[in-house]
Amino acid sequence: MEEKPSSSPKTPFFQDTQKLTFALGLSSGLAVMAIAGLIIVSVQGGNRVASADVSGSGNDTIADTSVSDTGSGDTTTPNYDPLAVASAVGLDQNKFKTCLDSKKYTSRVDRDLTEGNNIGVNGTPTTFVNGTAVSGALPYTQIKSAIDAALAGTKGSTAVPEVRKDDHVRGAKNPKVYLVEYSDFQCPFCLRFHPSLKQALDEYKDKVALVYRHFPLESIHPSARPLAEGSECAAELGGENAFWEFHDKVFEG
């Protein structure tokens, strides 16, 4: 009887060169994939802290936990220390610090913020041109078109709170058009929009006035509220001119 040939003795796994080579290759491949995955997650996580503008409108918005562009392309260097800004505009440091530390203007800033939310502001800058919303850091030509339309009689549908005695206003004394801007002192898009607003005031000297209202996006701009309240302290200590000097010092770098 012819017997079935017996199989060759099995070689121990770690002495089998082909198997060992395959195992090492597989392990290396898995390790590389794991590292790549961690890098992707890390990058995506970082982008949730400072990603491109999520709305595409050129303004600072909050969408879930994503936030807008950090403004790394800005040519100016804003100063986000309210005490340093106050010093730069010549305000008494001790009096300014006392005012700022007292939090006496918290409710003033909250009022603007609440009213902005009530009329649909969800990012900065948002500017209402006689009730017509203009969102984002738009080029001057677009804000000019909105002003011209308002001068021609176009009225927006947004019921923007009327200008009050404690509002900060500059421009024409009896304007035909109000630019009511809801803004954030730490917003990079507000900084970019600042020259357009200045140009509008220069071109429409006796027809347009700018109203600045606070809309600090505190969850992404930690200096926004201190600067907002600091600007009110500037107004208290140095009058309306001091407010606008403080405002310009921040936005002009």
PADREN-28037 format. One record per residue (C-alpha): residue number from 1; z, x, y. Coordinates in Angstrom, 3 decimals. Layout:
<pts>
 resi       pz       px       py
  NUM        Z        X        Y
...
</pts>
This chain:
<pts>
 resi       pz       px       py
    1    0.000    0.000    0.000
    2   -1.116    1.400    3.190
    3    1.703    1.332    5.740
    4    1.258    0.480    9.391
    5    1.380    3.589   11.391
    6    4.710    3.967   13.081
    7    4.736    4.009   16.913
    8    5.417    7.260   18.690
    9    9.005    7.878   19.756
   10    9.698    6.433   23.258
   11   10.038    8.944   26.032
   12   13.168    8.450   28.209
   13   12.247    6.815   31.551
   14   13.278    9.761   33.770
   15   11.272   12.139   31.536
   16    8.136    9.966   31.765
   17    6.244   11.541   34.667
   18    3.845    8.639   35.220
   19    6.605    6.020   35.290
   20    8.797    8.139   37.521
   21    5.941    8.758   39.971
   22    5.150    5.030   40.087
   23    8.800    4.109   40.686
   24    9.203    6.625   43.484
   25    5.989    5.422   45.142
   26    7.081    1.807   44.920
   27   10.491    2.606   46.399
   28    8.936    4.543   49.271
   29    6.540    1.696   50.027
   30    9.342   -0.858   50.113
   31   11.400    1.380   52.389
   32    8.505    1.744   54.856
   33    7.963   -2.025   54.883
   34   11.667   -2.627   55.528
   35   11.721   -0.158   58.443
   36    8.571   -1.734   59.946
   37   10.188   -5.153   59.697
   38   13.272   -3.952   61.527
   39   11.134   -2.447   64.293
   40    9.234   -5.727   64.748
   41   12.455   -7.726   64.897
   42   13.904   -5.251   67.378
   43   10.854   -5.471   69.643
   44   10.823   -9.243   69.468
   45   14.535   -9.331   70.262
   46   13.976   -7.094   73.261
   47   11.211   -9.345   74.491
   48   13.632  -12.259   74.539
   49   15.644  -10.334   77.082
   50   12.734   -9.328   79.285
   51    9.395  -10.765   78.241
   52    6.275  -11.720   80.140
   53    6.476  -14.876   82.238
   54    6.863  -17.629   79.668
   55    5.249  -20.325   81.782
   56    2.204  -18.391   82.919
   57    2.759  -19.734   86.423
   58    4.070  -16.538   87.972
   59    7.616  -17.723   88.468
   60   11.004  -17.079   86.976
   61   11.826  -19.757   84.417
   62   14.235  -20.295   81.553
   63   12.679  -21.463   78.276
   64   15.125  -21.489   75.380
   65   16.541  -17.956   75.584
   66   13.314  -16.272   76.709
   67   13.032  -15.168   80.302
   68   10.424  -14.032   82.728
   69    8.882  -10.713   83.656
   70   11.417   -8.212   84.960
   71    9.194   -7.239   87.852
   72    8.639   -3.652   86.710
   73    5.368   -3.595   88.630
   74    7.006   -4.193   91.983
   75    6.356   -1.550   94.608
   76    9.628   -2.221   96.423
   77   13.137   -1.368   95.280
   78   15.423   -4.344   95.935
   79   19.082   -3.773   96.678
   80   21.194   -6.177   94.620
   81   24.605   -5.041   95.896
   82   25.688   -7.606   98.517
   83   28.140   -5.178  100.130
   84   25.436   -2.552  100.536
   85   23.056   -5.126  102.008
   86   25.739   -6.326  104.421
   87   26.357   -2.760  105.503
   88   22.636   -2.193  106.024
   89   22.441   -5.128  108.431
   90   25.512   -3.956  110.347
   91   28.157   -6.436  109.187
   92   31.838   -5.527  109.105
   93   32.503   -4.443  105.522
   94   36.115   -5.594  105.313
   95   35.398   -9.026  106.749
   96   32.346   -9.433  104.569
   97   34.224   -8.449  101.406
   98   37.063  -10.820  102.254
   99   34.587  -13.652  102.707
  100   32.700  -12.821   99.514
  101   35.862  -12.497   97.413
  102   37.151  -15.838   98.662
  103   34.270  -17.703   96.943
  104   34.280  -20.076   99.913
  105   30.521  -20.613   99.672
  106   30.364  -21.375   95.959
  107   30.087  -25.111   96.626
  108   27.374  -24.506   99.252
  109   25.218  -22.661   96.723
  110   26.015  -25.246   94.033
  111   24.774  -28.024   96.308
  112   21.350  -26.417   96.679
  113   21.210  -25.702   92.971
  114   22.094  -29.262   91.998
  115   19.618  -30.775   94.438
  116   16.913  -28.447   93.180
  117   17.557  -29.535   89.615
  118   17.475  -33.176   90.685
  119   13.985  -32.869   92.165
  120   12.529  -30.980   89.230
  121   12.876  -27.314   90.163
  122   12.892  -25.313   86.927
  123   12.013  -21.846   88.120
  124   11.756  -19.646   91.180
  125   10.136  -19.524   93.578
  126    9.393  -23.229   93.969
  127    8.260  -24.250   97.441
  128    7.712  -27.791   98.664
  129    5.017  -28.116  101.326
  130    5.815  -31.455  102.945
  131    6.896  -32.693   99.534
  132    4.110  -31.111   97.485
  133    5.448  -28.613   94.945
  134    3.922  -25.136   94.895
  135    5.324  -23.109   92.010
  136    5.221  -19.385   91.444
  137    4.352  -16.223   93.320
  138    0.997  -17.497   94.506
  139   -1.370  -15.470   96.708
  140   -1.478  -16.351  100.380
  141   -4.791  -18.213  100.093
  142   -3.164  -20.848   97.892
  143   -0.120  -21.442  100.059
  144   -2.494  -21.579  103.053
  145   -4.540  -24.302  101.330
  146   -1.387  -26.330  100.747
  147   -0.370  -25.960  104.396
  148   -3.828  -26.975  105.628
  149   -3.739  -30.040  103.380
  150   -0.324  -30.982  104.770
  151   -1.551  -30.549  108.340
  152   -4.450  -32.852  107.467
  153   -1.985  -35.535  106.454
  154   -1.401  -34.943  102.755
  155    2.139  -35.751  101.708
  156    3.680  -34.880   98.378
  157    5.525  -37.315   96.167
  158    8.708  -35.272   95.778
  159   11.659  -36.608   97.751
  160   12.975  -33.259   98.955
  161   16.382  -33.510  100.665
  162   15.945  -33.535  104.429
  163   16.643  -30.460  106.511
  164   20.318  -30.281  107.489
  165   22.245  -28.483  110.175
  166   23.568  -25.912  107.720
  167   20.137  -25.165  106.237
  168   18.613  -21.788  107.007
  169   15.394  -22.362  108.934
  170   13.000  -20.084  110.739
  171    9.605  -20.584  112.287
  172    8.436  -23.398  114.551
  173   11.098  -25.344  116.431
  174    9.335  -28.666  115.918
  175    7.224  -28.015  112.835
  176    4.542  -30.284  111.477
  177    5.026  -28.723  108.049
  178    8.210  -27.625  106.301
  179    8.075  -25.049  103.549
  180   11.270  -25.739  101.618
  181   11.712  -22.821   99.247
  182   14.144  -22.827   96.323
  183   14.663  -19.160   95.646
  184   16.753  -16.526   93.876
  185   17.629  -13.238   95.559
  186   17.204  -11.319   92.283
  187   13.943  -12.990   91.293
  188   11.024  -10.516   91.117
  189    8.482  -13.287   91.697
  190   10.362  -14.390   94.823
  191   10.079  -10.837   96.060
  192    6.326  -10.909   95.429
  193    5.997  -14.257   97.208
  194    7.929  -13.114  100.281
  195    4.896  -11.536  102.060
  196    2.890  -14.765  101.632
  197    5.615  -16.783  103.330
  198    5.886  -14.287  106.176
  199    2.134  -14.387  106.652
  200    2.218  -18.190  106.793
  201    4.871  -18.113  109.517
  202    2.849  -15.557  111.474
  203   -0.386  -17.527  111.226
  204    1.051  -20.994  111.854
  205    3.577  -20.014  114.503
  206    4.037  -23.390  116.192
  207    3.307  -25.590  113.164
  208    5.287  -24.324  110.183
  209    8.956  -23.656  109.461
  210   10.512  -22.118  106.370
  211   13.709  -23.536  104.862
  212   15.532  -21.287  102.401
  213   17.628  -22.918   99.681
  214   19.536  -21.250   96.878
  215   18.528  -21.534   93.240
  216   20.216  -18.607   91.436
  217   19.180  -18.207   87.792
  218   22.543  -16.793   86.814
  219   21.922  -16.547   83.070
  220   19.218  -13.922   83.634
  221   20.035  -12.622   87.120
  222   23.718  -11.593   87.328
  223   23.446  -10.553   90.974
  224   21.768  -13.757   92.148
  225   24.909  -15.743   92.921
  226   26.850  -12.901   94.632
  227   23.809  -12.321   96.832
  228   23.458  -16.046   97.569
  229   27.103  -16.392   98.540
  230   26.893  -13.078  100.385
  231   24.010  -14.374  102.483
  232   26.209  -17.287  103.546
  233   28.961  -14.848  104.510
  234   26.373  -12.956  106.550
  235   25.555  -16.180  108.387
  236   29.242  -16.819  109.032
  237   29.885  -13.352  110.401
  238   26.654  -12.743  112.280
  239   24.964  -16.090  112.779
  240   21.573  -17.287  111.600
  241   19.882  -14.023  112.550
  242   22.247  -12.144  110.240
  243   21.354  -14.475  107.371
  244   17.654  -13.735  107.761
  245   18.303  -10.004  108.175
  246   20.272  -10.098  104.923
  247   17.471  -12.130  103.284
  248   14.752   -9.739  104.408
  249   16.743   -6.652  103.492
  250   16.914   -7.854   99.881
  251   13.293   -8.962   99.586
  252   11.808   -6.033  101.466
  253   13.675   -3.412   99.467
</pts>
